[in-house]
Amino acid sequence: LAQGRFLSAMFGAARRFAPVSAAVAAARLASPGCAEERPMKPELAEVPHISEWCKHLKPIVNPMVARGQLPEVVSVSPPEMILRDIVRVDGAPGKFRALRRGGAAQLVMWEPDEVRAAIVTCGGLSPGLNNVIRGLVNTLSQYGVTRVFGIPFGYKGIYGADYRPLTPQNVSLIHHEGGTTLGASRGGFDQDKIMDALEARGINQLYVVGGDGTHRGAYKLHQEAQRRGLKISVIGIPKTVDNDIGLIDRSFGFKTCIEEATKVIECARVEASSAPNGVCVVKLMGRDSGFIATHATLAARDVDLCLVPEVPIVTEGPKSIFRHLRSVVNRNSSAVVVVAEGAGQDLLGAGDGADESGNKRYKDIGKWLKDAITKDFKAHGLEANVRYIDPSYIIRSVAANADDSEYCILLAQTAVHGAMAGFSGFSAGLVNNRSVMIPMTLIGESSPRKLRLGRRWGRIADTTGQPL
C-alpha cells in the first residue's frame, strides 16, 4: 500500500511538471480556476494560405495518410504552436509570441498530379544544398508528385534557362557532393519576368533556397501570385554560411563550416608553433557577424585572439590587441589569431563597390593584420614570423556532415508538408529545436542578425585570454 501511494504521488508530480505545448498551457491557465494567473494568449505569426485568394479550393485527404505512411500529423486548426521566446523573467511584461509548427497535415490542398514543382538555389554555396534538393524531391515523390524541376543558377534561371527534370533516381547520390547540382548565382531577380515564366511553364510550387535577400524576393513573388489570383505556393528554405538569418536556431551547413574551420585553425597552430615567435592569422567568413569565427574559436581551443565585426578592434592602450599578442608570444612562443572577414573595416577605409546582391565589398582585414602585427613587434624590438591563411570558400564547398545532413532532411520535409497543406509565403526553419513555418516577412525583419555579446563572448575571453 505504501509503495502504491509513493508511485501514485510520483507519477502525479510527473504529470504536473511534464512539458506541454503552448496551446495546452494557455488553455489550462485560461480556465476559471486560474483567472488571477491567466497569461496572454500566444500571439501566432500567421502564415498565408492559398485558400485566401483561391476561394474555390477544397481540401482532400493527405495521400500519405490514406496509405498509412504517416504515424503522426500536426493540427492545422486549431494550430499547434511553438513559442519563440522560451526564456522569461518572472513578472516581466511581454507577449507570448508563437510560430506554426511544421509537419504533415491530415488534409491537403493539392492533388499530386496537378503539382508542377520547381527548386531554385540562390546566392552563395553552403554545405547541404544538395541534401535539401534531394529531400525536396523525395518528399514530393512520397506525396505522389512526379513533375519536379530544377532551375539552374538562381533567380535568373527561372526566365533565362532550361529546367531540368528531377527524380528520386537522378538525385539519389547528390548529397555526397558539395555545392549545388543546380548551380547558384546572385542577383537576377525580376518579378514580372519570373512570374510570367512560372505561369508559362505551369509551375505552381516554387521552392527557393537562399538568404534574407533571396527571401525578400521570394515574398514579392508570393504577393504577386496572390495579386494575380494564382494557385502558386512560394516556399523558402533559409541558407547562409554566416548563420546570420534571424529567428532560426541555426542555418543548415553552419556546423559543417565550423568543422572545416577548426581543421584550418589546427594547421595555423602548427605553422605558428613551428617558427620562432610565430603568429598565424586565419581569416574566416563572416561579413557582418562573427558566428563562424566565435564557434570555430571555441571548438578549436587553440586560438589566442578572436576578432569579429560586432566588436571594434582596439590598437592602443591596455586593451590593445598588439599588446595582448606580445604577451602571448612572450609566454607561449607563438600565437593564433582568428578574424572574421568583416571585422575592423573602419580601420581599412571604404571598400570597392558592391556585388550583384548589393553587398558592399570589404577590404582584406587579414593582410592588414599580418602587416600591422609585424610592424608592432618590430617597433618593440621583437622578432615575429607572421603567417596568413585565408581558406576563403574552402570551408563552405564541402559536403554536409552528419548533423547538417539530418537537419536538411527536416527542413525539406517541413517545406513540402507546408506547401501541400496550402501554405505559402513562409520559410521552413528550426526554432527552439522544433520545425516551424516562419512567415517570410519575419525573416526579412530579423535578418541579418548580429552576434550577441553576452555569454558566448565571455566564453571567448575565457578561451583566448584576450581583454574584453
C-alpha positions as CSV (number, residue, x, y, z in Angstrom):
1,L,0.0,0.0,0.0
2,A,2.8,2.4,0.9
3,Q,4.6,1.6,-2.4
4,G,1.4,2.2,-4.3
5,R,0.9,5.6,-2.6
6,F,4.5,6.5,-3.4
7,L,4.2,5.6,-7.1
8,S,0.9,7.5,-7.3
9,A,2.5,10.6,-5.8
10,M,5.5,10.3,-8.1
11,F,3.5,9.9,-11.3
12,G,1.2,12.7,-10.2
13,A,4.2,15.0,-9.8
14,A,5.5,13.9,-13.2
15,R,2.1,14.8,-14.8
16,R,2.1,18.2,-13.1
17,F,5.6,19.1,-14.3
18,A,5.5,17.4,-17.7
19,P,6.2,19.8,-20.6
20,V,3.1,20.8,-22.6
21,S,2.5,22.6,-25.9
22,A,1.9,26.4,-25.9
23,A,-1.8,25.8,-26.8
24,V,-2.4,23.3,-24.0
25,A,-0.6,25.5,-21.4
26,A,-2.6,28.6,-22.5
27,A,-5.9,26.6,-22.3
28,R,-5.1,25.3,-18.8
29,L,-4.1,28.7,-17.4
30,A,-7.1,30.3,-19.1
31,S,-9.5,28.1,-17.0
32,P,-11.7,29.8,-14.4
33,G,-9.6,28.5,-11.5
34,C,-6.5,30.3,-12.8
35,A,-8.1,33.6,-13.5
36,E,-5.6,35.5,-11.4
37,E,-2.6,34.0,-13.1
38,R,-4.1,34.0,-16.6
39,P,-1.4,34.9,-19.2
40,M,-2.0,36.4,-22.6
41,K,-2.9,34.0,-25.3
42,P,0.1,33.2,-27.5
43,E,0.3,35.6,-30.5
44,L,0.6,33.3,-33.5
45,A,2.5,34.6,-36.5
46,E,0.0,33.7,-39.2
47,V,1.2,32.0,-42.4
48,P,-0.6,32.9,-45.7
49,H,-2.9,30.2,-47.1
50,I,-3.8,29.9,-50.8
51,S,-7.5,29.5,-49.9
52,E,-7.4,33.2,-49.0
53,W,-7.2,34.2,-52.7
54,C,-8.3,31.0,-54.4
55,K,-11.8,30.6,-52.8
56,H,-13.0,27.6,-54.8
57,L,-10.4,25.2,-53.4
58,K,-11.5,22.2,-51.4
59,P,-9.1,20.1,-49.2
60,I,-8.6,16.4,-49.8
61,V,-7.2,13.7,-47.5
62,N,-3.4,13.6,-47.5
63,P,-2.4,10.7,-49.8
64,M,0.3,9.7,-47.3
65,V,-2.4,9.5,-44.6
66,A,-4.6,7.4,-46.9
67,R,-1.8,5.0,-47.5
68,G,-1.0,4.7,-43.8
69,Q,2.5,6.2,-44.2
70,L,2.2,8.9,-41.5
71,P,2.3,7.8,-37.9
72,E,1.5,11.4,-36.8
73,V,0.0,14.6,-38.3
74,V,0.1,18.2,-37.0
75,S,-3.1,20.0,-36.1
76,V,-3.8,22.9,-38.6
77,S,-6.9,24.2,-36.9
78,P,-6.5,24.8,-34.0
79,P,-2.9,25.2,-34.9
80,E,0.0,23.6,-33.0
81,M,2.3,26.3,-31.9
82,I,5.9,26.6,-30.9
83,L,6.9,29.6,-28.6
84,R,9.6,31.9,-30.0
85,D,10.7,33.1,-26.6
86,I,11.3,30.4,-24.0
87,V,13.4,32.4,-21.6
88,R,11.2,34.6,-19.4
89,V,11.8,36.8,-16.3
90,D,9.2,36.2,-13.7
91,G,6.7,39.1,-13.7
92,A,8.2,40.8,-16.8
93,P,5.6,42.2,-19.2
94,G,5.6,40.9,-22.8
95,K,3.8,38.9,-25.4
96,F,3.9,35.1,-25.8
97,R,4.9,35.0,-29.5
98,A,4.5,31.7,-31.3
99,L,5.1,30.1,-34.7
100,R,3.0,27.5,-36.5
101,R,4.5,24.0,-36.1
102,G,5.7,22.3,-39.2
103,G,4.7,18.8,-40.3
104,A,2.3,16.8,-42.4
105,A,-1.4,17.7,-42.2
106,Q,-4.4,15.4,-42.3
107,L,-5.8,17.4,-45.3
108,V,-4.0,18.9,-48.2
109,M,-4.9,21.4,-50.9
110,W,-3.2,19.7,-53.9
111,E,-3.9,16.6,-55.9
112,P,-0.5,15.1,-56.6
113,D,-1.0,15.0,-60.4
114,E,-1.7,18.7,-60.5
115,V,1.6,19.8,-58.9
116,R,4.4,21.1,-61.0
117,A,7.2,22.0,-58.6
118,A,10.4,23.8,-59.2
119,I,13.5,24.2,-57.0
120,V,16.0,27.1,-57.2
121,T,19.2,27.7,-55.2
122,C,20.3,31.3,-54.9
123,G,23.3,33.2,-53.5
124,G,26.5,31.6,-52.4
125,L,27.2,27.9,-51.6
126,S,26.6,26.2,-48.3
127,P,27.2,22.6,-47.2
128,G,23.9,20.7,-47.5
129,L,22.4,22.3,-50.6
130,N,22.3,19.0,-52.4
131,N,20.8,17.4,-49.4
132,V,17.9,19.9,-49.4
133,I,17.3,19.4,-53.1
134,R,17.3,15.6,-52.6
135,G,15.0,15.9,-49.6
136,L,12.5,18.1,-51.5
137,V,12.4,15.7,-54.5
138,N,11.9,12.6,-52.3
139,T,9.3,14.1,-50.1
140,L,7.3,15.4,-53.1
141,S,7.6,11.9,-54.5
142,Q,6.1,10.4,-51.3
143,Y,3.0,12.5,-51.9
144,G,2.8,11.1,-55.4
145,V,4.2,14.2,-57.2
146,T,6.1,13.2,-60.4
147,R,6.8,16.6,-62.0
148,V,9.6,18.3,-60.2
149,F,12.1,20.6,-62.0
150,G,15.5,22.0,-61.1
151,I,16.2,25.6,-62.1
152,P,19.8,26.4,-62.9
153,F,21.8,29.3,-61.5
154,G,19.4,31.2,-59.3
155,Y,16.6,33.6,-60.0
156,K,17.8,34.5,-63.5
157,G,17.5,30.8,-64.5
158,I,13.7,30.9,-63.9
159,Y,13.2,33.0,-67.0
160,G,16.5,32.5,-68.8
161,A,17.4,28.8,-68.7
162,D,16.0,25.3,-69.4
163,Y,14.6,23.5,-66.4
164,R,16.0,20.0,-65.5
165,P,13.6,17.2,-64.5
166,L,14.4,15.9,-61.1
167,T,13.5,12.4,-59.9
168,P,14.4,10.4,-56.8
169,Q,16.6,8.3,-59.1
170,N,18.7,11.2,-60.6
171,V,19.2,12.9,-57.2
172,S,19.9,9.7,-55.2
173,L,23.7,10.4,-54.8
174,I,24.0,14.2,-55.0
175,H,24.1,14.5,-51.2
176,H,27.7,13.1,-51.3
177,E,28.9,16.1,-53.1
178,G,29.4,19.7,-52.0
179,G,27.9,22.7,-53.8
180,T,24.6,22.5,-55.6
181,T,23.8,20.3,-58.5
182,L,21.6,23.1,-59.9
183,G,24.3,25.8,-59.7
184,A,23.7,29.1,-57.8
185,S,24.2,32.8,-58.5
186,R,23.5,36.2,-57.1
187,G,21.1,38.8,-58.5
188,G,18.9,38.3,-61.5
189,F,15.6,39.0,-59.6
190,D,13.0,40.4,-61.9
191,Q,9.5,40.0,-60.5
192,D,7.5,40.2,-63.7
193,K,9.8,38.1,-65.8
194,I,9.9,35.4,-63.1
195,M,6.1,35.3,-62.6
196,D,5.4,35.3,-66.3
197,A,7.9,32.4,-66.7
198,L,6.3,30.4,-63.9
199,E,2.8,30.9,-65.4
200,A,4.0,29.9,-68.9
201,R,5.7,26.7,-67.6
202,G,2.8,25.9,-65.3
203,I,4.9,25.9,-62.1
204,N,2.6,26.1,-59.1
205,Q,5.0,25.2,-56.3
206,L,8.3,27.1,-56.1
207,Y,10.9,26.2,-53.5
208,V,13.5,28.9,-53.1
209,V,16.7,28.2,-51.1
210,G,18.7,31.3,-50.1
211,G,19.5,34.1,-47.6
212,D,17.5,37.0,-46.4
213,G,17.8,38.9,-49.6
214,T,16.6,35.9,-51.6
215,H,13.7,35.6,-49.1
216,R,12.7,39.2,-49.7
217,G,12.5,38.5,-53.4
218,A,10.5,35.2,-52.8
219,Y,8.0,37.1,-50.7
220,K,7.4,39.6,-53.6
221,L,6.7,36.6,-55.8
222,H,4.2,35.2,-53.2
223,Q,2.5,38.6,-53.2
224,E,2.4,38.8,-56.9
225,A,0.9,35.3,-57.2
226,Q,-1.8,36.4,-54.7
227,R,-2.4,39.6,-56.6
228,R,-2.9,37.6,-59.8
229,G,-5.1,35.1,-58.1
230,L,-2.9,32.2,-59.0
231,K,-2.7,28.9,-57.2
232,I,1.0,29.1,-56.7
233,S,2.8,28.4,-53.4
234,V,6.2,30.1,-52.8
235,I,8.2,28.4,-50.0
236,G,11.6,29.4,-48.7
237,I,14.4,27.4,-47.0
238,P,16.9,29.7,-45.2
239,K,20.5,29.4,-46.3
240,T,23.6,31.3,-45.1
241,V,27.0,30.0,-44.0
242,D,27.4,33.1,-41.9
243,N,24.4,31.9,-39.7
244,D,23.0,35.5,-39.7
245,I,19.4,34.8,-40.6
246,G,17.2,35.8,-37.7
247,L,14.8,33.7,-35.6
248,I,16.1,30.2,-36.6
249,D,18.3,28.2,-34.3
250,R,20.9,27.9,-37.0
251,S,21.4,27.7,-40.7
252,F,22.0,24.4,-42.4
253,G,25.6,23.9,-43.3
254,F,26.8,26.0,-40.4
255,K,28.1,23.2,-38.3
256,T,30.0,21.7,-41.3
257,C,31.7,25.0,-41.8
258,I,32.8,25.1,-38.2
259,E,34.1,21.6,-38.5
260,E,36.2,22.6,-41.6
261,A,37.3,25.9,-40.0
262,T,38.7,24.0,-37.0
263,K,40.9,22.0,-39.3
264,V,42.3,25.2,-40.7
265,I,42.9,26.5,-37.2
266,E,44.8,23.3,-36.4
267,C,47.1,23.9,-39.4
268,A,47.6,27.5,-38.2
269,R,48.6,26.3,-34.8
270,V,51.3,24.0,-36.4
271,E,52.6,26.8,-38.6
272,A,52.8,29.3,-35.7
273,S,54.4,26.9,-33.3
274,S,57.0,25.8,-35.8
275,A,58.6,29.2,-36.2
276,P,60.4,31.5,-33.7
277,N,57.8,33.9,-32.3
278,G,55.3,32.6,-34.8
279,V,52.0,34.2,-35.3
280,C,49.4,32.8,-37.7
281,V,46.4,34.8,-38.8
282,V,43.3,32.9,-40.0
283,K,40.6,34.9,-41.8
284,L,37.2,33.2,-41.8
285,M,33.9,34.0,-43.5
286,G,31.6,36.4,-41.7
287,R,30.8,39.7,-43.4
288,D,28.7,41.3,-40.8
289,S,28.6,38.7,-38.0
290,G,31.1,36.7,-36.1
291,F,29.3,33.4,-35.7
292,I,31.8,31.3,-37.7
293,A,34.8,32.9,-36.1
294,T,33.5,32.6,-32.5
295,H,32.2,29.0,-32.8
296,A,35.4,27.8,-34.5
297,T,37.4,29.5,-31.8
298,L,35.5,27.7,-29.1
299,A,35.6,24.4,-30.9
300,A,39.4,24.6,-31.7
301,R,40.6,25.8,-28.3
302,D,43.9,26.8,-29.8
303,V,43.1,30.5,-30.6
304,D,44.7,33.4,-28.7
305,L,42.7,36.2,-30.3
306,C,39.3,36.3,-31.9
307,L,38.1,39.4,-33.8
308,V,34.6,39.9,-35.1
309,P,32.6,42.7,-36.8
310,E,30.5,43.3,-33.7
311,V,33.5,44.3,-31.6
312,P,35.7,47.3,-32.6
313,I,39.4,46.4,-32.9
314,V,41.5,48.2,-30.2
315,T,45.0,49.0,-31.4
316,E,46.2,51.2,-28.5
317,G,46.2,51.3,-24.7
318,P,45.8,48.5,-22.1
319,K,43.3,46.6,-24.3
320,S,45.3,46.8,-27.4
321,I,45.3,43.5,-29.5
322,F,49.0,44.0,-30.2
323,R,49.9,44.3,-26.5
324,H,47.9,41.1,-25.9
325,L,49.7,39.2,-28.7
326,R,53.1,40.3,-27.5
327,S,52.2,38.9,-24.1
328,V,51.0,35.6,-25.5
329,V,54.1,35.2,-27.7
330,N,56.4,36.0,-24.8
331,R,54.6,33.4,-22.7
332,N,54.0,30.6,-25.3
333,S,56.5,31.4,-28.1
334,S,53.6,31.5,-30.6
335,A,50.0,32.7,-31.2
336,V,47.0,32.1,-33.4
337,V,44.6,34.8,-34.5
338,V,41.1,34.2,-35.9
339,V,39.4,37.1,-37.6
340,A,36.0,37.4,-39.4
341,E,36.3,38.9,-42.8
342,G,34.1,41.9,-41.9
343,A,36.0,42.8,-38.7
344,G,37.9,46.1,-38.5
345,Q,36.6,47.6,-41.7
346,D,36.6,51.0,-40.1
347,L,40.4,50.7,-39.9
348,L,40.8,50.0,-43.6
349,G,38.7,52.7,-45.3
350,A,36.0,52.4,-47.9
351,G,35.6,49.2,-49.9
352,D,35.5,48.8,-53.6
353,G,31.8,48.9,-54.8
354,A,29.3,46.1,-54.2
355,D,28.5,42.6,-55.6
356,E,25.4,41.6,-57.6
357,S,23.4,41.2,-54.4
358,G,24.2,44.7,-53.3
359,N,26.6,43.6,-50.6
360,K,29.5,46.0,-50.0
361,R,32.9,44.7,-51.0
362,Y,35.2,44.6,-48.0
363,K,38.9,45.1,-47.9
364,D,41.3,42.3,-46.7
365,I,41.5,42.6,-42.9
366,G,43.8,39.5,-42.8
367,K,46.5,41.1,-44.8
368,W,46.2,44.3,-42.8
369,L,46.6,42.4,-39.5
370,K,49.6,40.5,-40.8
371,D,51.4,43.7,-41.7
372,A,50.3,45.6,-38.5
373,I,51.4,42.7,-36.2
374,T,54.8,42.6,-38.0
375,K,55.2,46.4,-37.6
376,D,54.2,46.4,-34.0
377,F,56.6,43.6,-33.0
378,K,59.4,45.4,-34.9
379,A,58.6,48.7,-33.1
380,H,59.1,46.9,-29.8
381,G,62.4,45.3,-30.8
382,L,60.9,41.9,-31.2
383,E,61.2,39.3,-33.9
384,A,57.9,38.0,-35.4
385,N,57.3,35.4,-38.1
386,V,53.7,36.2,-39.2
387,R,51.8,33.8,-41.4
388,Y,48.4,34.5,-43.0
389,I,45.9,31.7,-44.0
390,D,42.7,32.6,-45.9
391,P,40.7,29.4,-46.5
392,S,38.0,31.5,-48.1
393,Y,35.4,29.4,-49.8
394,I,37.0,26.1,-48.9
395,I,35.0,25.7,-45.7
396,R,31.7,26.0,-47.5
397,S,32.2,24.0,-50.6
398,V,32.3,20.6,-49.0
399,A,29.5,18.0,-48.5
400,A,27.4,18.3,-45.3
401,N,28.4,16.4,-42.2
402,A,26.1,14.0,-40.5
403,D,24.4,16.7,-38.3
404,D,23.7,19.1,-41.1
405,S,22.6,16.3,-43.4
406,E,19.9,15.2,-41.0
407,Y,18.9,18.9,-40.5
408,C,18.5,19.4,-44.2
409,I,16.0,16.5,-44.4
410,L,13.9,18.1,-41.7
411,L,13.8,21.4,-43.5
412,A,12.9,19.9,-46.8
413,Q,10.1,17.8,-45.3
414,T,8.8,20.8,-43.4
415,A,8.7,22.9,-46.6
416,V,6.9,20.3,-48.7
417,H,4.4,19.4,-46.0
418,G,3.5,23.1,-45.6
419,A,3.2,23.6,-49.3
420,M,0.9,20.6,-49.8
421,A,-1.3,21.8,-46.9
422,G,-1.8,25.0,-48.9
423,F,0.5,27.4,-47.1
424,S,2.6,29.9,-49.0
425,G,4.9,32.9,-48.2
426,F,6.7,31.0,-45.4
427,S,10.1,29.6,-44.7
428,A,10.9,26.3,-43.1
429,G,13.1,26.6,-40.1
430,L,14.1,25.2,-36.7
431,V,13.1,27.3,-33.7
432,N,13.8,26.0,-30.2
433,N,14.6,22.7,-31.7
434,R,11.2,22.3,-33.4
435,S,10.4,22.6,-37.1
436,V,8.2,25.6,-37.8
437,M,6.8,27.6,-40.6
438,I,8.0,31.2,-40.4
439,P,6.3,34.0,-42.4
440,M,8.8,35.4,-44.8
441,T,8.2,38.9,-43.5
442,L,9.7,37.9,-40.2
443,I,12.8,36.5,-41.9
444,G,13.3,39.9,-43.6
445,E,12.6,41.9,-40.4
446,S,15.0,39.9,-38.3
447,S,17.9,39.5,-40.7
448,P,20.8,39.8,-40.9
449,R,21.3,39.2,-37.2
450,K,24.4,40.1,-35.2
451,L,26.3,38.1,-32.6
452,R,25.1,38.7,-29.1
453,L,28.0,40.0,-27.0
454,G,26.8,38.1,-23.9
455,R,27.8,34.7,-22.5
456,R,29.3,33.5,-25.7
457,W,31.7,36.5,-25.9
458,G,32.6,35.8,-22.2
459,R,33.4,32.2,-23.2
460,I,35.6,33.6,-26.0
461,A,37.5,35.7,-23.5
462,D,37.9,32.7,-21.2
463,T,39.3,30.6,-24.1
464,T,41.7,33.2,-25.6
465,G,42.6,35.3,-22.6
466,Q,42.0,38.4,-24.7
467,P,40.8,41.6,-23.0
468,L,37.1,42.4,-23.1
